[in-house]
Amino acid sequence: MNTALFHWAVRRLRGAWRRWSLWTLLVALVAAMLVTLVWLAGRYEASVVQDQIERDASDAVADIRAALARNLLSLQALQTLQAGSSGTQRWEAQAVALLREHRELVRIEWRSPSLRLQTFVDSPFHAIEWANDVRVEPHSDTALACANARRLSSPAYSSSYFQPHGDGLGSELVEFCIPPSAGDRDAGYLVATYSLHSILTEMVGHGLTRRQEVSFTEADGTRLALVGTARRSAHMFSARQLLDLPGNTLILRMDGWHTAPSLFPNVLTALVTAMSIALVTVLVVLVRDNRRRLRAERELGDAFAFRKAMEDSLVTGLRARDLQGRITYVNPAFCEMVGFSAEELLGQSTHLPYWPPELAEEYWRRQKVRLAGNAPPREGFESVFMRKDGTRFPVLIIEAPLINAVGQHTGWMSAFIDISEQRRVEELSRASQERLQATARLATVGEMASLLSHELNQPLAAISSYATGSLNLLDSARDADAAHVRADLGEVRTAIERIAQQAERAGRVIKSVHDFVRRRDRAREAVPAQELLGDVLPLVNLQARKLGVRVRVDVEPGLPPVLCDRVMVEQVLLNLARNAMQAMDDPAITERTLDIQVRRAASNAHSAWLEFSLTDGGIGISEETARNLFTPFFTTRAEGMGLGLSMCRTVVEQHGGFMAHKPHHPRGTVFTFTLPAVPQEGHN
């Protein structure tokens, strides 16, 4: 019984504590709202006063601008009188009347175009001791104001300066200069002097000066002139406005003092209103808190379901461990990867079941290093795991520290990727690469065979021609006398020597093409351009006589030797010459001339180049043919292989040169290519 009573009392105390806590919170809220209301009311009244003084300052500046504009009209009328022929006395009379009407003006001067004082009138309301000798100096305020007015072609003000009075006091003055009009430059300047104190007295409304102080100040706060009085209190309000004048800028400051806001008559009303608002606010807060809690629970459930769905859809295995190495979390992908269920893995720390027995000790040492705080590499590392059925498979492991919501390190999160398929693909790729290399070697063999068959045509054709000529000479020697026989035998000997040379040339072609296909670096030698042409001209002349083509050779004198692979460059010349002569093998072409020229292309202190050009008068090259001209196996002749021009450009480019072609007018084509030459000392 006593125990039940004790529990009942405890429950009543808990309920009372909750209720009193709510009421305490309500009272504190009401008190805070009252304090806030009083503070806001004070701030509002202060802002109203500040806005009012800002408006007063703006109105004062507007009044001053308007008054100065009216004075400008009066002064301009006086200047017009000055420019006329009315005389000095009338001008002085008008100036005195203007000074009596506008007490802010203390002096009006009439100055010549050189600023020399002609006449002046002083205000009868101000006793000022003027230093006329100072006012005519080049750097005086008057001179500076007139110089500024002349530059702007409009009236200008000077900076303020202090001028003593006859009664021992002084005031801040500002000079105002009106330049002569553009039509009458000889009229001179009209200079008016303003008193800043009088400007405030005469141009600012008296209602403003009765309530607050109005003053002109400098940028650092120094007062230049002050008008008005204000009673002192604890709260001061100040406003500043710029009075922007041509040539000068003044700051109008307005200060006012006000008592603290009187809020006591409104406290009772504010208290009732605040309590009502507080009660409603408490109910709203309770309802919103309940809705917020329900919404948070729903969002938490949605986030958990989303995370669960995301984890189930991952193909990457995830595993979390605490700082002691115990497994705290595994996702379904990891369980499927190793073949163990989550219940079999959670809580495991040493000799994990998916470690291969032969690697367990090594993995345990690595895990101890990791648990000691050494961060793994961010790019991950490879390892080998064992499935439940005993099969091994490679994995890529990426680990990162596990940080909780407060930034504390609580363990390690690991991601596992099964790379078995990647290894299989890499092996297939390696095998495919080996097959491609074998295929490439076979293609190289075919390319070498094609090039050999193409390049050997020329020396073999020359050998055949020389052999046929030798047989013809031997046949003709049977019926000739001894002298003719000896002459024919000499020609036969020459032909046989040419056959031997061409056979040797065929061997060099085979070796050069073999090196060319294998992309070996071949030894280059310095060969004179005339010698290169001399080696190929016999073969060119043989075909030229057969086709009725006249060959002209033009070599610029004094050329440096060419640095090249002699055999391959000779093949280029032969191919281009043969193509040029075949292009002129047309009955319609009567003028068949092949021009071969060699000249200097470009040179400097470090390199020199020679340009070889072969010009024919053939049928030319069409645009469609030009696009595929250097494509391997492209040809326009039935007996051609389409490798000649491709090989020629490759040989030239391997020498660092450039091959091109262009039409020749009126007909034909020009093929040009460049080859490096041996630089000569002093050669440009």
QUIZI-V844249 format. One line per field, one symbol per residue. burial: # if it has 16 or more other ideal C-beta (glycine too) atoms within 10 Angstrom, else .. A space follows every 10 residues. Layout:
burial: ???
This chain:
burial: .......... .......... ........## ..##..##.. #...#...#. .###.##..# #..#..##.. #..##..##. ###....... #..##..##. .######### #...#....# ###..#.#.. ....#....# ########## ....####.# ..#....... ########## ......#### ########## #.##...##. #######... ...#####.# ......#.#. #.#.#.##.# ########.. #......... ...##..#.. .#........ .......... .......... ......#### #...#.#### #####.#### ....#..#.. .#.##..... ..#...#..# #....#...# ..#.##.... ..#.#####. .#........ ########.. .......... .......... .......#.# ##.###.##. .##.##..## ..#...#... ....#..#.. .#..#..##. ##..##..## .##.###... ......#.#. .##.###.## .###....#. #...#...## ########## ########## ####....#. .#######.# #.#....### ########.. #.......## ...##..... ########## ##..#.#.#. #..#...### #######... ....
